[in-house]
Amino acid sequence: MISRTFLILISLLFLSKMGISQSSAKPKLIIGIVVDQMRFDYLYKYWDRYCDDGFRKLVNEGYQCKNLQYNYVPTYTGPGHTSIYTGTTPERHGIVSNDWFEIKSQESVYCSEDKTAYTVGSETAGVGRMSPINMLSTTIGDELRVATNLRSRVFGVALKDRASILPAGHIANAAYWFDSKTGNWVSSSYYMNKLPDWLTKYNQSQPAMKYLKGNWETLYDINSYASSKPDSNAYERLFKGKTSATFPYNLSELMPLNDGQGLIRSTPFGNTITRELAEELIKQERLGKGNFSDMLCISFSSTDYVGHHFGTDAIETEDTYLRLDADLAKLLKFLNEWVGDENLLVFLTADHGGATVPSYLMDLKVPGGYMNYSIVTEKAEAWIKEYCGLDSVLLKLTNDQIYLDEKSVIKAGKNPKELQQLLADSLLLLDGIHYTSTATKMTNEEYTRGTKMLMQKGFYAKRSGQVLISMEPNWIEYAKTGTTHGSAYSYDTRVPMLWYGWKINHGSTADSYFIDDIAPTLSWLLNIPFPNACSGNPIRIPLKNYE
């Protein structure tokens, strides 16, 4: 009699010959990782200092797209996270910035605000008045939920509400973010009426205070941080109450003047508590243990806070990435033990890059500068008055865009389109402004390359301004210490793109891909519909035994 074991072995061999994978037909668990403000070069700038099981593991065992770019401006957190998960750009998903000005209501709008919602998980009223209602399109998580008749579960976790809510989508099971006033992980009534019991209990341990009671010291000997500028230099912003930007940082002493428990955002330990919550959520919600693919969207936000504070070449920034690498190693080890790499699909990218501190480059005789938008506003208002005799037509200058009260221009007997072009042409006379365009051009013409294309893909008429500005390279509107992002240049647009786990073959490509290609790639892998406003195309990833 032929043994049962022998029959199983024969069957497995037959399936292998037929090109059918022995892993599950779909991944049990999908983990989307966004590292806030991570430039592509950070993968290699600190490569020799990374451990074998974090970033290196994703690169050495996964598939890397070495030329993935953002294909719109402005490059900010809200639109970045949204574009990753919707597979499209602000012109379609509507999240044109972190905040924008609504001409109709004459009010500024925050990208994830929802005045009908309330906080769940703390008494801090405003922190939970959030939801994805301002996002016009579906996400990959939404499509996954619909395709499985809501049996797949989707969650978001991040220090920032927008970095948790917008990726998770409209019909996510939950999104959680950090309340700096209480130290709690909170949510919104959009998702639930109260926190699950496990999270209420988890919050009682005050996870942030475990780290804020101690010091932030360098992970290794401070003299070994050769990729960074000296510990004390002129290009870093100081914490309040500290006379120099030098290690060690006594976090308990800094807390009272630096947003209390919110201080953890500007330390690498903000990433650590995010990773710890993600692992706890996976265990408590049993993600990856059902019959349908589950998804968790994780955003590591502290890299952005540290970058804004200290710049791209600080020891603080290097130490934050080395510690994030250690956190990634722990997360990947946990995930492998939880579901196994054969049932796990991970992707890692960033929501934007960051500019090298312009004042540093200028000291090295590199052209650059700092934009003063008060001066720009003053000049623009003078040109407007000369054209139509009005003082209050310029409503707002934000996100490198000018918002105009065009109804008043019409009442004055003038042509709004002429005023748009007048301002666009006149602004080019000012130092630091490289290119300008108008809402009229954005709506009436089609661009396929260059700055014009990036502006158009970031333009949504109901939320964008009437005059659009692009600064020269190495120009920012920011303080002369620390750095920011938002431009059309490669230091802001080129980011990592790593795929790892289920059926992913090792390799890399230098082919050009864009941020809106990520979501359709996931749809292709999962055999589900693209997000409903998708404009990208699947990335050609070589797969194991996949037809």
C-alpha positions, -999 to +999 in steps of 0.1 A: +000+000+000+013+034-009+018+055+022-001+088+027+032+106+032+044+094-002+012+106-019+016+140-003+052+143-015+042+133-051+014+159-050+037+187-039+062+178-066+035+178-092+022+212-081+058+225-082+063+213-117+030+229-128+043+263-115+018+265-087+031+280-055+030+260-023+024+292-003-011+305+001-030+318-029-030+352-013-010+366+015-025+362+050-012+396+061-002+427+042+019+453+060+023+487+044+051+507+059+056+544+052+087+561+067+079+598+069+105+621+052+128+592+042+149+601+012+160+573-011+197+579-002+191+571+035+191+534+025+227+536+015+240+566+035+237+544+067+239+510+050+271+499+067+256+506+101+223+489+096+218+454+110+212+424+088+176+420+098+161+454+091+165+476+060+192+452+047+169+422+049+142+440+029+168+449+002+188+417+002+158+393+002+132+415-014+127+435-045+137+471-048+126+499-072+155+522-073+139+550-093+105+556-077+094+592-077+065+614-066+048+628-097+031+658-082+036+688-059+034+698-032+051+668-015+036+667+020+025+641+044-013+641+038-012+639+000+018+615+002+001+589+023-031+592+003-013+588-031+005+557-019-028+539-010-052+553-036-029+548-066-035+583-078-025+620-072-042+650-056-059+660-088-081+629-083-081+620-046-085+656-035-060+657-006-040+686-021-020+693+011-020+689+048-042+720+050-058+741+022-080+771+019-116+768+009-127+799-010-164+790-006-163+789+032-133+813+035-118+788+060-087+767+062-094+730+061-072+702+076-069+672+054-084+647+079-107+669+099-143+659+105-164+683+126-191+657+130-168+632+148-155+632+183-125+618+202-126+581+213-100+572+239-093+605+257-108+637+269-088+658+244-117+671+223-100+681+190-076+652+186-103+628+175-124+651+153-110+632+123-119+609+095-112+602+058-143+621+045-121+647+026-105+619+006-125+615-027-113+581-038-111+546-024-079+531-011-064+496-017-077+487+018-113+498+008-111+477-023-098+447-003-127+450+021-153+453-006-137+424-026-140+401+004-175+412+014-159+430+044-142+399+057-107+412+053-098+436+081-079+468+076-063+490+102-040+521+104-014+531+130+007+562+132+017+590+156+000+614+131-038+611+126-035+618+088-008+591+084-031+566+100-065+576+087-059+583+050-040+551+043-065+529+061-094+543+040-131+549+042-142+515+055-113+505+076-120+486+108-101+513+128-073+539+127-053+548+158-030+578+165-012+594+194-027+620+217+002+641+231-018+655+260-027+622+275-002+598+260-030+576+248-035+560+215-069+573+203-094+570+175-126+587+162-163+581+165-162+577+127-149+541+135-163+533+169-180+545+201-153+533+224-119+518+222-116+480+223-109+467+258-074+456+249-064+491+238-079+508+268-058+484+290-028+491+268-031+528+273-031+524+310+006+514+308+014+549+294+036+534+266+054+568+259+065+574+294+085+542+294+109+561+272+104+597+282+115+590+318+150+583+304+176+599+281+180+599+244+216+589+240+233+577+208+229+540+201+266+537+194+297+557+203+290+592+192+324+595+176+314+567+151+287+588+135+309+598+105+280+602+081+268+632+100+279+667+109+294+674+144+270+670+173+269+708+179+265+728+147+246+759+134+220+741+113+200+723+140+170+737+159+172+736+197+146+720+220+131+746+243+150+747+275+182+734+260+212+756+251+227+734+225+216+705+202+239+680+218+236+645+232+225+633+257+189+646+258+173+644+293+137+638+280+120+641+314+135+676+318+126+686+283+090+675+285+074+705+303+085+730+276+083+707+246+047+695+243+047+670+273+044+635+261+043+649+225+081+652+228+083+616+219+074+625+184+108+643+180+128+613+192+134+578+177+112+564+205+081+576+187+088+550+161+094+524+188+060+529+204+044+528+170+060+495+163+050+482+197+013+492+192+013+476+157+025+443+171+000+445+199-028+452+175-019+423+152-019+399+182-052+413+198-071+415+165-056+382+153-046+397+119-035+372+094-051+343+112-084+342+092-094+330+058-090+363+041-061+388+036-058+414+064-039+446+061-022+470+085-009+504+074+020+516+096+036+550+093+068+558+112+064+596+118+094+604+141+118+605+112+098+635+099+098+654+132+135+647+137+143+658+102+123+690+105+141+697+138+177+687+131+180+685+093+192+657+070+228+655+082+226+655+119+237+628+143+202+629+157+188+620+122+214+592+118+206+578+152+169+579+145+174+558+114+197+533+131+171+529+158+143+526+133+164+498+116+164+480+149+127+484+152+122+471+117+143+440+125+121+434+156+089+439+135+100+416+107+110+389+132+076+392+150+058+390+116+077+359+105+069+342+138+033+352+136+023+342+100+056+332+083+072+351+054+054+329+029+021+343+041+034+379+046+035+407+021+054+438+031+061+470+012+081+500+024+082+535+010+081+572+021+056+600+018+082+625+006+119+633+011+136+663+026+159+691+016+195+693+028+195+724+051+199+753+026+220+774+050+245+746+052+248+743+014+249+781+011+279+782+034+295+757+010+288+782-018+259+763-032+231+786-046+200+787-024+179+808-001+150+813+021+117+825+008+098+852+028+062+849+019+053+881+038+073+900+011+057+880-017+022+887-003+031+924+000+043+926-036+013+906-049-012+928-031+005+959-047+002+944-082-034+935-076-043+970-064-026+985-095-047+962-117-081+964-101-079+990-074-088+965-046-070+959-013-085+926-001-085+903-032-056+881-020-073+857+004-044+834+013-009+824+003-002+788+014+013+756-001+031+778-026-003+789-040-022+822-040-059+821-034-079+850-049-114+864-043-123+864-080-159+875-074-146+908-062-123+911-092-153+906-115-174+932-096-145+956-101-150+951-139-117+932-143-109+897-157-098+871-131-079+852-158-059+883-167-051+889-130-039+853-126-015+857-155-004+891-143+005+878-109+022+847-124+044+868-147+052+894-120+062+868-094+090+857-117+107+890-109+113+879-073+144+861-061+139+824-055+109+819-077+117+795-105+083+789-122+047+800-119+014+789-134-023+796-131-055+777-124-067+786-159-037+768-174-041+738-150-077+733-161-075+741-198-042+725-208-026+691-204+011+686-195+031+654-197+065+663-183+084+688-161+072+711-133+040+719-152+030+682-151+038+680-114+017+710-106-012+697-127-012+663-110-013+681-076-041+705-087-077+701-077-097+732-087-121+732-057-092+732-032-062+746-050-052+782-055-053+804-086-016+811-089+009+783-084+046+789-074+077+767-077+109+779-060+144+775-073+164+744-061+177+747-026+151+774-017+126+768+011+101+787+032+113+777+066+136+786+095+174+785+089+178+756+112+162+722+105+146+715+072+114+709+053+100+695+021+073+701-005+092+709-037+093+693-072+130+685-069+145+650-065+155+655-028+118+657-021+104+634-048+127+603-048+119+578-021+126+541-013+104+514-027+109+479-012+088+447-015+093+417+006+077+383+015+049+363-002+060+353-037+084+383-041+116+373-058+148+390-049+161+417-073+159+453-082+151+476-111+162+510-122+131+515-143+111+546-137+081+542-115+058+566-097+041+568-063+007+560-078+020+527-091+021+511-056-017+506-051-023+490-085+006+467-079-011+455-047-044+451-066-026+431-092-010+408-066-043+403-048-065+400-080-089+427-068-100+460-085-078+490-086-088+518-063-116+537-081-096+568-091-064+549-098-041+565-124-010+543-119+001+510-133+014+478-117+051+475-111+067+446-129+078+426-099+092+391-106+072+365-086+078+330-075+056+304-092+031+330-102+011+331-134 
